[in-house]
Amino acid sequence: MFEKKKLHVEQAFFSVAIISNEDLADEQYDNWTDEVMGTADNVGSTTWMRIEDWDARQVNVLAERFPDVRMKETFFVVNEIIAEDIQLEVKELEKRHPWKKFFNAIPLSDYIDAEERAVLDASKASLCTNDLETVKRFLAEQALVGMK
């Protein structure tokens, strides 16, 4: 007569950023992306950037939170994609440019930058490591959690 409600946990999706000090060959980026995406179905996006192009405050936060990561070498940052954070960042963008929003003139690139700021927030990083295998294990474990 009375049944227990099943607790359904939605699967979390993650963004994987590849941060390097030097330019990364397209082939290397593609290989790493294929490996990460092939590990589990919970990778929403991957991105690559040079450490010098990233906000220095974000790099400092990562260095403090993950002191074992060698920042002079290529490293991987895994963040959960949280829709509410993206929406807040977009609202902030639109609040800064009300007339552009009114005339529907905010460039798509600004919206993409806002999404990237939300997704790559170092203070919310789930994992930061120099080891691709650690990233793959983490994503596989998180995919299993989402299946329960």
N, C-alpha and C positions, 0 to 999 in steps of 0.2 A: 504494500500500500504506500508506504513512504520510502522513497528512494533517496540515496545520497546523491547530491549533485557532484558531478565530476568536475574537478578543478582543471580547467583548460589553460595551459600556459602558452601564450603566443610565442612563436619563435622570434628571437631577436635577430636583427640583421646588423652586419658590421661593415665598416669601411676600413680598408687597409691602405695606409700611406707608406710609401717607400721614400725614405729621406736619405740623400747622399750628399757628399761634399763635392763630388765631381759630376759631370754629365753622365747620364746613364744611356747606354745604347738601347735603341728601340727593341732590338731582339732580346736583350736581357730583361727589360721591363715586361715584354710579352711573355717570356718564359716564366718569370716569377708570378705574373698575373694568372697565367694558365694554371700553374701549380696551386696557387691560393684558391682560385675559383673552383678547381677540380676537387678540392678537399671536402667541401661541404656546400650545401645550397644556401648558406646563410651569409654569403658575401654580397653586399649590395653594390659596392664600388671599390675601385682601387685608384690610387693616384700616385704620381711621382713628383717630387720637387727637390730642388737643391736646398740645403739647410740655410744658406745665406738668403734665400728668397722667402723664408718663413719668418714670421714675427719672432724676434729675439726673446720676447717674454714667454712665448709658447715653448721655445727650446729650453729656456731656464726652468720652467715648470717641469718639463720632462726630465731634465737632468737631476732635479731635486727628488722627483717621485721615483725615478728608476736609476739610481746611482751606478748600477753595474753595467749600464749600456755605454758602449764606447761611441761617443758622439762624433768622433773623427772618422769613423767607418760608416758604411751604409747600415741603416737600421730601419725597423718596421714598427709602425704605430697602429694599433688596432683600437678602434672606437666603435661603440654601439651607435647605430643610427637611430636617433630619437626624434621623431616627427615634431614633437612639441618644441624642441630646441630650434629646429629649422624654422618653424612658424614664427617663433619669437624673433629670430634674427631677421626674417623677412619683414615683420611688422616694424622693427627698428629701422630698417632700410627705408621703408615707405614713410615712416614718421620723419626721417631726416630730409626726405625729398617729397613733400606733400603735393607740390604743383606738378612735378613729373608724374607722380602717381595719378593725380587727377586727369592729366592728359595722356595717361597710359604711355609715358615716354621714358620710363626707367629701362635702361638697356638689359637685355637678357644676361649679359655678362655680369652685371651687378647682382642679379638674383643668384647666379651660379656662385659668385664670390661669397655671398651671404650664406648659402647652403654649405659651402666649403668651410667657412669660419665655424659654423655650428658643428659640423661633423668632425672637424679636426681640432676640437678643443682639447688641449693637452691636459687640462685639469680633470677631464672625464675619460682619459685614456684607460682602456681595460688592460692593455698590454703594450709594452715597448721592449724590443729585443733586437739583437743583431742576428739572431738565428731564425732563418725561414722555417725550419722544422718545428720550432717552438710555436710559431704563428699557426702552422697547419694543425698541430696537436690541439692548441687552444680552440681554434674554429671547429674542429671535429667534436671536441668535448661540448662546446656550446650548442652545436647542432643536436647532439644527443639529449641535452637538457630540454631543448625546445620540443623534442618529440614525445616527452613524457606527459 
